[in-house]
């Protein structure tokens, strides 16, 4: 403001605001956050739609998460001895997540060790088999002809059979231990011969594979173990078509029994035949069980051409897509006796050659990959009603696998009553 003399008098006339009192301490200033005002007026149609979309999306995400959690929990909480990794992998494949399972397997894959010595327990079995061969000759006990080894020079006792289970003084189940090839020499392979006339074979379903409801238990329960001498694994999954065949038991079936499929056929009298469905074996009134899996490995005593020419459509998908994985197979020799081969590191070709060299005139693939092959023998010398189980070789599954509920089908082998 100017006075009459043109002098600014505003500074002298304005009342000064009181400043901060130094004696009162530091000044506290309050920071006020200005909220963005909501748009005025009623909710528009577009805003209403987006609000509903967000709420529905959130509800779907929550519902899906709950369903996945419940489903995975069901897989993990299922009975049996399947590992957590095997349960999660099976759950993923059953829910169309093959791509995720395959990717994870590749990322975590550790290739089998090349070279090295065979484990001490396997070497001890070979040496014991060599001694058993000598004792058997002196006692006039017949042991199966040794299997010609795949690795040269052979180790002492490699491929020689020794008694695994004896009934009434006779070795009705015999086994041999071998190396699979000159590359993976530290992974033993087990070869088993089973005398058909002394044994009875029984097919069991698993609780999730092949699926369905059955009158036969998914385990060998207490009270049904008297005379039990062996159990071994089934084949590829039937429920999703991996086996390229069907499963039949006591008048019920899952999948379709397919002509041309390699088949285990179980009869009312406890006998077992192995052949090509529709050619060597077929449905009759005496058939109580059929387990099909892929095509033959051995036919007419020779390894089939499909062993060398077949791809994943013939032999299935392996862990990480690698050719050398845990594999198993079953065959029949010219006398009708049964041959089983299983190990941790085998190719399709090696498995077929071992079955053929062990005497199989017809043979087929059983299950593959680390979690599934098993051959277990039972020692009833201490308790005949609850025999002690023993793994054939270093399979990853525990020896009491089939004393627990099994997720996959298997075969139980019993000694026949002595006449």
C-alpha positions as CSV (number, residue, x, y, z in Angstrom):
1,X,0.0,0.0,0.0
2,X,1.4,3.5,-0.9
3,X,1.0,6.6,1.2
4,X,0.6,9.9,-0.2
5,X,4.3,10.4,-0.6
6,X,4.5,7.2,-2.7
7,X,6.1,5.2,0.0
8,X,5.1,1.6,0.5
9,X,3.7,1.2,3.9
10,X,2.3,-2.4,3.6
11,X,5.3,-3.9,5.3
12,X,4.9,-1.7,8.3
13,X,1.2,-2.0,8.6
14,X,1.0,-5.9,8.2
15,X,0.9,-7.9,11.4
16,X,3.7,-10.4,11.4
17,X,2.7,-14.0,12.1
18,X,4.4,-15.5,15.0
19,X,7.3,-17.7,14.1
20,X,8.3,-21.0,15.6
21,X,9.4,-20.9,19.2
22,X,12.9,-22.3,19.3
23,X,12.3,-23.4,22.9
24,X,9.4,-25.7,21.9
25,X,11.5,-28.2,20.0
26,X,11.4,-29.4,16.4
27,X,8.4,-28.5,14.3
28,X,6.1,-31.4,13.4
29,X,4.3,-31.1,10.1
30,X,1.4,-33.3,9.2
31,X,1.4,-34.7,5.7
32,X,-2.1,-34.9,4.3
33,X,-2.8,-37.4,1.6
34,X,-5.4,-36.2,-0.8
35,X,-7.7,-39.0,-1.8
36,X,-8.7,-39.2,-5.4
37,X,-12.4,-38.3,-5.4
38,X,-14.7,-41.0,-6.7
39,X,-16.5,-40.1,-9.9
40,X,-19.7,-38.5,-9.2
41,X,-22.9,-39.9,-10.4
42,X,-24.4,-43.4,-10.7
43,X,-22.2,-46.5,-11.6
44,X,-22.0,-46.7,-15.4
45,X,-22.7,-49.9,-17.2
46,X,-19.1,-50.3,-18.3
47,X,-17.9,-49.9,-14.7
48,X,-20.4,-52.5,-13.5
49,X,-19.2,-55.0,-16.1
50,X,-15.6,-54.6,-15.2
51,X,-16.3,-54.9,-11.5
52,X,-18.2,-58.2,-12.2
53,X,-15.4,-59.5,-14.4
54,X,-12.8,-58.8,-11.7
55,X,-14.9,-60.5,-9.1
56,X,-15.6,-63.6,-11.3
57,X,-11.9,-63.9,-12.3
58,X,-10.9,-63.8,-8.6
59,X,-13.5,-66.4,-7.7
60,X,-12.3,-68.7,-10.6
61,X,-8.7,-68.3,-9.5
62,X,-9.5,-69.2,-5.9
63,X,-11.7,-72.1,-6.9
64,X,-9.1,-73.4,-9.3
65,X,-6.4,-73.1,-6.7
66,X,-8.5,-75.0,-4.2
67,X,-9.3,-77.7,-6.7
68,X,-5.6,-78.2,-7.6
69,X,-4.6,-78.3,-4.0
70,X,-7.3,-80.8,-3.1
71,X,-6.4,-82.9,-6.2
72,X,-2.6,-82.9,-5.5
73,X,-3.3,-83.6,-1.8
74,X,-5.3,-86.7,-2.9
75,X,-2.4,-87.9,-5.0
76,X,0.1,-87.4,-2.2
77,X,-2.1,-88.9,0.5
78,X,-2.8,-92.1,-1.5
79,X,-1.7,-95.3,0.1
80,X,1.3,-97.3,-1.1
81,X,5.0,-96.8,-1.4
82,X,5.1,-94.6,-4.5
83,X,7.6,-91.7,-4.0
84,X,6.5,-88.1,-3.9
85,X,8.2,-87.4,-7.2
86,X,6.4,-90.4,-8.8
87,X,3.1,-89.3,-7.4
88,X,3.4,-85.7,-8.7
89,X,4.6,-86.9,-12.1
90,X,1.7,-89.3,-12.4
91,X,-0.7,-86.5,-11.3
92,X,0.7,-84.1,-13.9
93,X,0.5,-86.6,-16.7
94,X,-3.0,-87.6,-15.8
95,X,-4.0,-83.9,-15.9
96,X,-2.5,-83.2,-19.3
97,X,0.6,-81.6,-18.0
98,X,3.1,-83.8,-19.9
99,X,4.9,-80.8,-21.1
100,X,5.6,-79.5,-17.6
101,X,6.6,-83.0,-16.3
102,X,8.9,-83.5,-19.2
103,X,10.5,-80.1,-18.8
104,X,11.1,-80.7,-15.1
105,X,12.5,-84.1,-15.6
106,X,15.0,-82.8,-18.2
107,X,16.1,-80.0,-15.8
108,X,16.6,-82.4,-12.9
109,X,18.0,-85.3,-14.9
110,X,21.3,-86.9,-13.8
111,X,22.6,-89.4,-16.4
112,X,23.6,-92.9,-15.1
113,X,27.2,-93.3,-14.3
114,X,29.4,-94.7,-17.1
115,X,31.8,-97.5,-16.2
116,X,32.7,-98.5,-12.7
117,X,32.6,-101.8,-10.8
118,X,29.5,-103.8,-10.1
119,X,28.2,-103.3,-6.5
120,X,29.7,-105.7,-4.0
121,X,26.3,-107.4,-3.2
122,X,25.8,-108.2,-6.9
123,X,29.4,-109.5,-7.3
124,X,28.8,-111.7,-4.2
125,X,25.6,-113.1,-5.9
126,X,27.6,-113.9,-9.0
127,X,30.3,-115.7,-7.0
128,X,27.7,-117.6,-5.0
129,X,26.0,-118.7,-8.3
130,X,29.3,-120.1,-9.5
131,X,29.7,-122.2,-6.4
132,X,26.0,-123.3,-6.7
133,X,26.6,-124.5,-10.2
134,X,29.4,-126.8,-8.9
135,X,27.3,-128.0,-6.0
136,X,24.3,-128.7,-8.2
137,X,26.3,-130.9,-10.5
138,X,27.5,-133.0,-7.6
139,X,24.0,-133.2,-6.1
140,X,22.3,-133.9,-9.5
141,X,20.1,-130.9,-9.1
142,X,19.2,-129.2,-12.4
143,X,19.9,-125.5,-12.7
144,X,19.0,-123.4,-15.7
145,X,21.5,-123.1,-18.4
146,X,23.7,-120.0,-17.8
147,X,23.0,-116.9,-19.9
148,X,25.8,-115.9,-22.2
149,X,27.1,-112.6,-20.9
150,X,26.9,-109.3,-22.9
151,X,30.3,-108.0,-21.6
152,X,33.6,-109.6,-22.3
153,X,35.5,-110.9,-20.5
154,X,32.8,-112.1,-18.1
155,X,33.1,-111.9,-14.3
156,X,33.2,-115.2,-12.4
157,X,29.7,-116.4,-12.1
158,X,28.2,-113.8,-14.4
159,X,25.1,-115.3,-16.0
160,X,25.1,-118.4,-13.8
161,X,21.8,-119.4,-12.1
162,X,21.5,-120.2,-8.4
163,X,18.4,-121.2,-6.4
164,X,16.3,-118.2,-5.3
165,X,13.4,-120.1,-3.9
166,X,13.3,-123.8,-3.1
167,X,10.3,-126.0,-2.7
168,X,10.6,-129.5,-1.4
169,X,14.3,-129.5,-2.2
170,X,13.9,-128.2,-5.7
171,X,15.0,-124.7,-7.0
172,X,11.6,-123.7,-8.5
173,X,12.7,-120.0,-8.8
174,X,16.3,-119.4,-9.9
175,X,18.2,-116.1,-10.6
176,X,21.3,-114.9,-12.4
177,X,23.1,-111.5,-12.2
178,X,24.7,-109.8,-15.1
179,X,26.0,-106.5,-16.4
180,X,23.8,-104.9,-19.1
181,X,26.6,-103.8,-21.5
182,X,30.2,-102.6,-21.6
183,X,29.1,-99.0,-20.8
184,X,26.9,-99.1,-17.7
185,X,28.9,-101.8,-15.9
186,X,27.9,-100.7,-12.3
187,X,24.2,-101.4,-12.8
188,X,23.4,-105.1,-12.3
189,X,20.6,-106.8,-14.2
190,X,18.6,-109.6,-12.7
191,X,17.4,-112.6,-14.8
192,X,14.8,-115.0,-13.2
193,X,13.7,-118.5,-14.3
194,X,10.4,-119.8,-12.8
195,X,9.3,-123.4,-13.1
196,X,5.8,-123.2,-14.4
197,X,4.6,-126.7,-13.2
198,X,5.6,-125.9,-9.6
199,X,4.0,-122.5,-9.4
200,X,0.7,-120.6,-9.6
201,X,0.4,-117.1,-11.1
202,X,-2.2,-114.6,-10.0
203,X,-2.9,-111.2,-11.5
204,X,-3.7,-108.2,-9.2
205,X,-5.0,-104.8,-10.1
206,X,-3.6,-101.5,-8.7
207,X,-5.9,-99.0,-7.0
208,X,-5.4,-96.4,-9.7
209,X,-4.1,-98.5,-12.6
210,X,-5.8,-99.9,-14.6
211,X,-8.7,-98.2,-12.8
212,X,-12.1,-99.5,-12.0
213,X,-13.4,-101.6,-9.1
214,X,-12.2,-105.2,-8.7
215,X,-12.8,-108.1,-6.3
216,X,-9.1,-108.9,-6.2
217,X,-7.1,-106.8,-3.7
218,X,-4.4,-104.3,-4.8
219,X,-1.9,-105.8,-2.4
220,X,-0.9,-109.2,-1.0
221,X,-2.7,-108.9,2.4
222,X,-2.0,-110.7,5.6
223,X,-3.7,-114.1,5.4
224,X,-2.9,-114.5,1.7
225,X,0.9,-114.9,2.0
226,X,1.2,-118.6,2.7
227,X,3.2,-120.1,-0.2
228,X,4.1,-116.8,-1.7
229,X,7.4,-117.1,-3.5
230,X,7.6,-114.0,-5.8
231,X,5.9,-110.8,-7.1
232,X,6.7,-108.7,-10.1
233,X,5.4,-105.5,-11.8
234,X,2.8,-105.1,-14.5
235,X,3.0,-103.2,-17.7
236,X,2.4,-99.8,-19.2
237,X,-0.7,-97.8,-18.1
238,X,-4.0,-99.1,-19.6
239,X,-6.2,-96.2,-18.5
240,X,-4.6,-93.6,-20.8
241,X,-3.8,-96.0,-23.7
242,X,0.0,-96.2,-23.1
243,X,-0.1,-100.0,-23.1
244,X,-1.8,-100.2,-26.5
245,X,-4.0,-102.9,-25.1
246,X,-6.4,-103.9,-22.4
247,X,-6.7,-105.5,-19.0
248,X,-9.2,-108.3,-18.1
249,X,-9.8,-109.9,-14.7
250,X,-12.6,-112.1,-13.4
251,X,-15.1,-111.1,-16.1
252,X,-14.3,-107.3,-15.9
253,X,-12.2,-105.3,-18.3
254,X,-10.6,-101.9,-18.7
255,X,-9.5,-100.8,-22.2
256,X,-9.9,-103.1,-25.2
257,X,-8.1,-106.4,-25.7
258,X,-6.4,-105.8,-29.0
259,X,-5.4,-108.4,-31.6
260,X,-1.7,-108.4,-32.1
261,X,-0.8,-107.1,-28.6
262,X,1.7,-109.0,-26.5
263,X,-0.2,-110.5,-23.7
264,X,0.1,-112.3,-20.3
265,X,-2.8,-114.7,-20.0
266,X,-3.8,-116.2,-16.7
267,X,-5.9,-119.4,-16.3
268,X,-8.1,-120.9,-13.7
269,X,-5.6,-123.6,-12.9
270,X,-2.9,-120.9,-12.0
271,X,-0.9,-121.3,-15.2
272,X,0.4,-118.4,-17.2
273,X,0.9,-118.2,-21.0
274,X,2.6,-115.4,-22.9
275,X,1.9,-114.7,-26.5
276,X,0.3,-112.6,-29.2
277,X,-3.4,-112.0,-28.7
278,X,-5.5,-113.5,-31.5
279,X,-2.6,-115.7,-32.6
280,X,-0.9,-117.6,-29.8
281,X,-3.5,-116.8,-27.1
282,X,-7.2,-115.9,-27.1
283,X,-10.2,-115.7,-24.8
284,X,-11.5,-119.1,-23.6
285,X,-13.7,-120.1,-20.6
286,X,-10.6,-121.0,-18.6
287,X,-9.1,-117.5,-18.9
288,X,-9.4,-115.4,-15.7
289,X,-7.0,-112.6,-16.5
290,X,-5.3,-110.9,-19.4
291,X,-2.6,-108.2,-19.2
292,X,-1.6,-106.6,-22.6
293,X,1.4,-104.4,-23.2
294,X,2.7,-103.2,-26.6
295,X,4.1,-105.7,-29.1
296,X,6.4,-108.7,-28.7
297,X,10.1,-108.2,-28.0
298,X,10.8,-111.8,-28.9
299,X,8.8,-114.0,-31.3
300,X,9.6,-117.6,-32.5
301,X,12.8,-117.4,-30.5
302,X,14.2,-114.3,-32.3
303,X,14.4,-110.7,-31.3
304,X,11.7,-108.9,-33.4
305,X,12.6,-106.2,-36.0
306,X,10.4,-103.7,-34.1
307,X,12.9,-103.8,-31.3
308,X,15.3,-102.1,-33.6
309,X,12.9,-100.0,-35.7
310,X,10.2,-99.0,-33.3
311,X,10.0,-95.5,-31.8
312,X,8.1,-94.0,-28.9
313,X,4.8,-95.1,-30.5
314,X,6.0,-98.7,-30.0
315,X,8.0,-98.6,-26.8
316,X,6.6,-95.6,-25.0
317,X,8.1,-92.5,-23.4
318,X,11.0,-92.9,-21.1
319,X,12.3,-90.6,-18.3
320,X,13.9,-87.6,-20.0
321,X,13.5,-89.3,-23.4
322,X,16.7,-91.4,-22.7
323,X,17.0,-94.9,-24.2
324,X,18.8,-96.3,-21.1
325,X,16.3,-96.4,-18.3
326,X,14.9,-98.9,-15.8
327,X,13.1,-101.6,-17.8
328,X,11.5,-105.0,-17.3
329,X,10.2,-107.8,-19.4
330,X,8.6,-111.3,-19.2
331,X,8.9,-114.3,-21.5
332,X,8.2,-118.0,-21.8
333,X,10.7,-120.7,-22.9
334,X,10.1,-123.7,-25.1
335,X,9.1,-125.8,-22.0
336,X,6.5,-123.3,-20.9
337,X,8.7,-122.0,-18.0
338,X,8.7,-118.2,-17.3
339,X,11.6,-115.8,-17.7
340,X,11.8,-112.3,-16.1
341,X,14.5,-109.7,-16.8
342,X,14.8,-106.4,-15.0
343,X,17.3,-103.7,-14.1
344,X,18.0,-100.0,-13.5
345,X,19.8,-99.2,-16.8
346,X,18.6,-101.1,-20.0
347,X,17.8,-100.3,-23.6
348,X,14.9,-101.9,-25.4
349,X,17.5,-103.9,-27.4
350,X,19.5,-105.1,-24.4
351,X,16.3,-106.2,-22.6
352,X,15.2,-108.2,-25.7
353,X,18.6,-109.8,-26.2
354,X,18.8,-110.9,-22.5
355,X,15.3,-112.4,-22.6
356,X,16.2,-114.3,-25.8
357,X,19.5,-115.5,-24.4
358,X,17.8,-116.7,-21.2
359,X,15.7,-119.0,-23.4
360,X,12.5,-117.0,-24.1
361,X,10.8,-118.0,-27.4
362,X,8.1,-115.3,-26.8
363,X,8.7,-112.2,-24.7
364,X,7.1,-108.8,-24.0
365,X,7.9,-105.5,-22.4
366,X,6.6,-104.8,-18.9
367,X,6.8,-101.5,-17.1
368,X,9.7,-99.0,-17.5
369,X,11.2,-96.0,-15.8
370,X,12.8,-95.8,-12.4
371,X,9.8,-96.0,-10.1
372,X,8.0,-99.0,-11.6
373,X,10.1,-102.2,-12.2
374,X,10.3,-104.7,-9.3
375,X,10.9,-108.4,-8.9
376,X,10.7,-109.5,-5.3
377,X,11.3,-113.0,-3.9
378,X,10.0,-114.2,-0.5
379,X,11.7,-116.3,2.2
380,X,9.3,-118.2,4.3
381,X,11.8,-120.2,6.4
382,X,11.2,-118.1,9.5
383,X,7.5,-117.4,9.1
384,X,5.7,-119.2,6.3
385,X,2.5,-117.1,6.8
386,X,4.4,-113.8,6.5
387,X,7.6,-114.5,4.4
388,X,10.4,-112.0,4.2
389,X,10.7,-110.0,0.9
390,X,13.9,-109.5,-1.0
391,X,14.6,-107.3,-4.1
392,X,16.2,-109.1,-7.0
393,X,18.6,-106.2,-7.8
394,X,18.9,-102.6,-6.7
395,X,15.4,-101.5,-7.7
396,X,14.4,-98.2,-6.1
397,X,11.1,-99.5,-4.6
398,X,11.3,-101.2,-1.2
399,X,11.0,-105.0,-1.0
400,X,7.7,-104.8,0.9
401,X,6.1,-102.9,-2.0
402,X,3.3,-105.4,-2.6
403,X,2.7,-105.8,1.1
404,X,1.3,-102.3,0.8
405,X,-1.6,-101.1,-1.5
406,X,-0.1,-100.8,-5.0
407,X,-1.1,-98.0,-7.4
408,X,-0.3,-100.3,-10.4
409,X,-1.1,-103.9,-11.2
410,X,1.3,-106.7,-10.5
411,X,1.6,-110.5,-10.5
412,X,1.8,-112.7,-7.4
413,X,3.5,-116.1,-7.7
414,X,2.7,-119.0,-5.3
415,X,4.1,-122.5,-4.8
416,X,1.6,-125.2,-5.8
417,X,0.5,-127.7,-3.3
418,X,2.9,-130.7,-3.4
419,X,1.2,-133.8,-4.6
